[in-house]
């Protein structure tokens, strides 16, 4: 099915990178983007690579909510499909792709676990509930906001003390 056709189901994941792909990740990329799966059609599954740097990286990491100001790439892992009956197969594909890409950093692009200083967390506007499984909500929010999380919790407490604006990955009221 074309992406612009019928209503589709989808799953997204993200990552920031400060350098290019190391050889291990190139191998994982190739493996997952060229595999043939007998039960699902992967023609609507992809990795979108956006270039970063330039003016974006001249802003201080604490000047906005989003701290990733030394990255050169923002990655969006995407899977699209039409039938609910195929949910498990597509979710398994994207989850295994992602966790294998970041096996060296615990299954996510966690900069705290990266001695090579290449990965730089995740993009908040691509919410990914799977991240909560790698240390809970606090760990997921740390991947999105890094050192800005403490300040953002204070902002949340001041401007939304009743937690009116919330989702499964909202900054909590503390």
C-alpha positions as CSV (number, residue, x, y, z in Angstrom):
1,X,0.0,0.0,0.0
2,X,1.3,3.5,-0.8
3,X,2.0,5.6,2.3
4,X,-0.4,8.3,1.0
5,X,-3.2,5.8,0.3
6,X,-5.5,4.2,2.8
7,X,-5.4,5.0,6.5
8,X,-2.5,3.3,8.0
9,X,-1.1,2.1,11.3
10,X,2.3,3.3,12.3
11,X,5.2,3.3,14.8
12,X,8.0,5.8,15.1
13,X,11.3,5.9,17.0
14,X,14.0,8.5,17.0
15,X,17.7,9.1,17.8
16,X,20.2,11.9,17.5
17,X,23.8,11.2,16.5
18,X,26.9,13.4,17.0
19,X,28.9,11.5,14.4
20,X,28.3,9.2,11.4
21,X,27.3,5.6,11.7
22,X,29.9,3.3,13.1
23,X,30.5,0.0,11.1
24,X,28.4,-2.1,13.5
25,X,25.4,0.2,12.9
26,X,25.9,0.2,9.2
27,X,25.7,-3.6,9.3
28,X,22.5,-3.4,11.4
29,X,21.0,-0.8,9.0
30,X,21.7,-3.0,6.0
31,X,20.3,-6.1,7.7
32,X,17.0,-4.6,8.7
33,X,16.4,-2.5,5.6
34,X,17.1,-5.2,3.2
35,X,15.6,-8.3,4.9
36,X,12.7,-10.1,3.4
37,X,10.1,-11.2,5.8
38,X,7.6,-13.7,4.5
39,X,4.7,-12.5,6.8
40,X,4.9,-8.7,6.2
41,X,5.7,-6.3,3.5
42,X,8.5,-4.0,4.6
43,X,8.3,-1.6,1.6
44,X,6.7,1.0,3.8
45,X,9.3,0.7,6.5
46,X,12.2,3.1,6.6
47,X,14.9,5.1,8.4
48,X,14.6,8.8,7.7
49,X,17.9,10.6,8.2
50,X,17.8,14.4,8.7
51,X,21.0,16.4,8.7
52,X,21.6,18.6,11.6
53,X,24.3,21.0,12.6
54,X,24.9,24.5,11.3
55,X,22.7,27.1,13.0
56,X,20.9,24.5,15.1
57,X,24.1,23.8,16.9
58,X,24.9,27.4,17.7
59,X,22.0,27.5,20.3
60,X,23.0,26.6,23.9
61,X,21.7,23.2,25.1
62,X,19.8,24.8,27.9
63,X,18.3,27.7,25.8
64,X,15.3,25.6,24.9
65,X,13.7,22.4,26.1
66,X,15.5,20.3,23.5
67,X,19.2,20.0,24.5
68,X,20.6,18.1,21.4
69,X,22.8,20.9,20.0
70,X,25.9,19.0,19.1
71,X,24.2,16.4,16.8
72,X,24.8,16.1,13.1
73,X,21.9,13.7,12.4
74,X,18.4,13.2,13.6
75,X,17.0,9.8,12.8
76,X,13.4,8.7,12.5
77,X,12.6,5.0,12.4
78,X,9.2,4.5,10.7
79,X,7.0,1.5,10.1
80,X,3.6,1.7,8.3
81,X,1.0,-1.0,7.7
82,X,-2.7,-1.3,7.1
83,X,-4.1,-4.3,9.1
84,X,-4.4,-4.6,12.8
85,X,-3.7,-8.3,12.5
86,X,-0.1,-7.4,11.5
87,X,0.6,-5.1,14.5
88,X,2.8,-7.7,16.3
89,X,5.0,-8.4,13.2
90,X,5.6,-4.7,12.4
91,X,6.2,-3.7,16.0
92,X,8.6,-6.6,16.3
93,X,10.5,-5.4,13.2
94,X,10.9,-1.8,14.3
95,X,11.7,-2.7,17.9
96,X,14.3,-5.2,17.0
97,X,15.9,-2.8,14.5
98,X,16.1,-0.1,17.1
99,X,17.4,-2.1,20.0
100,X,20.0,-3.8,17.8
101,X,21.1,-0.4,16.5
102,X,21.7,0.8,20.1
103,X,22.8,-2.5,21.6
104,X,26.1,-0.9,22.6
105,X,24.2,1.7,24.7
106,X,21.6,-0.5,26.3
107,X,19.0,-0.6,23.5
108,X,18.4,3.1,23.3
109,X,20.6,6.1,22.1
110,X,21.5,6.8,25.7
111,X,24.4,9.3,25.8
112,X,25.1,8.3,29.5
113,X,26.0,4.8,28.3
114,X,28.1,5.8,25.2
115,X,31.9,6.1,25.7
116,X,32.2,7.0,22.0
117,X,30.1,10.2,22.6
118,X,28.1,9.5,19.4
119,X,24.4,9.1,20.4
120,X,22.5,12.0,21.9
121,X,19.1,10.8,23.0
122,X,15.7,11.1,21.3
123,X,13.4,13.7,19.8
124,X,10.3,14.4,22.0
125,X,8.0,15.2,19.1
126,X,8.3,11.5,18.0
127,X,6.9,10.0,21.2
128,X,7.9,6.4,21.7
129,X,6.2,4.5,24.6
130,X,8.7,1.7,24.2
131,X,11.4,4.0,25.8
132,X,9.5,3.7,29.1
133,X,10.5,0.0,29.2
134,X,14.2,1.0,29.5
135,X,14.2,2.4,33.0
136,X,10.7,3.9,33.3
137,X,9.3,7.3,32.4
138,X,12.2,9.2,34.1
139,X,14.7,7.4,31.9
140,X,12.6,8.1,28.8
141,X,12.3,11.8,29.6
142,X,16.0,11.9,30.2
143,X,16.6,10.7,26.7
144,X,14.4,13.5,25.4
145,X,15.5,16.4,27.6
146,X,18.8,15.5,29.1
147,X,20.0,18.0,31.7
148,X,17.0,20.2,31.0
149,X,14.6,17.8,32.6
150,X,14.9,19.2,36.1
151,X,14.2,22.7,34.9
152,X,11.2,21.5,32.8
153,X,9.8,19.8,35.9
154,X,9.8,23.1,37.6
155,X,8.1,24.8,34.7
156,X,5.4,22.0,34.7
157,X,4.9,22.4,38.4
158,X,4.4,26.2,38.0
159,X,2.3,26.3,34.9
160,X,0.3,23.1,35.0
161,X,0.1,22.0,38.7
162,X,-3.0,20.0,38.0
163,X,-1.4,18.1,35.2
164,X,-4.1,19.1,32.7
165,X,-1.8,18.7,29.8
166,X,-0.6,15.1,30.0
167,X,0.2,12.0,28.0
168,X,1.9,8.7,28.6
169,X,5.3,10.6,28.4
170,X,4.4,13.9,30.0
171,X,6.7,15.7,32.3
172,X,5.3,14.8,35.8
173,X,4.2,17.4,38.4
174,X,6.7,17.0,41.3
